[in-house]
């Protein structure tokens, strides 16, 4: 039986996510949006490329949440994009009501699904989705760490003039300004990057990684990134549907790991058919651990500031 993934939100990220999933033949896709005709038109356009791209998965567009029924995974991309100068607290207030309403509806139609949150501020919205859905914590997660790690790899590879695939690294913490690129676990072909890049230059690359999303927003003037985010989401979808047990940094609910609890924050996890199957506690420097804890406090503070009925 063909697996099913529903993507909520037919904006750039949602549409590209849906396209990547069907082109990889990972699952049939329902692309859903409240704007009439928008998801239907985009789904039809993607479907008409099937013979060229040689995929057999089906994609349909819909405005009816009932069509998400029996989904294995539901990806949330709906909401407002972060505008230049907008704080994450302001964005949380704008998107919180949307996420709560949509999660309530999806939970009724697809009570056994795994939720992947992409809507920003990602960790806050992931925690809201978990509380709203009532799902087990292993079935609600956020995408951010894979994207942040990918950006860090890209900047390091550019600096060293090597393939991005040669870079091994991990970015933990909140998907935002308080993210924690873990320099102590970063290498190029097994060689610690601290031996290859001067300290000041490495710190500049880390700072650019922290502002990677904002850099794109400022360049675009309107909207935000969608190519790399959709690629990161689909890596998670593929790991879950394929039960591949891959280790990724994702926003997960902590219950004391790293001295943090009752918050969703980016940490290394094993992804498989059950969702988050294990959370790993890796050795961090004192500075990195403190950064992770501060990042978690920022997420908790923002979530506490949400006033959503």
Secondary structure, DSSP 8 states (H G I E B T S, - for coil): ---EEEEE--SHHHHHHHHHHHHTT--EEEEE-SSTTHHHHHHHHHHTTHHHHT----EEEES-GGGGTT-SEEEE--S----TT--HHHHHHHHHHHHHHHHHHHHHH-TT-EEEE-SSSHHHHHHHHHHHH---GGGEEE-HHHHHHHHHHHHHHHHHTS-GGGEE--EEB-SSTT-EE-GGG-EETTEEGGGTS-HHHHHHHHHHHHTHHHHHHHHHSSS---HHHHHHHHHHHHHHHTT--EEEEEEEEEESGGG-EEEEEEEEEEEETTEEEEE------HHHHHHHHHHHHHHHHHHHT----
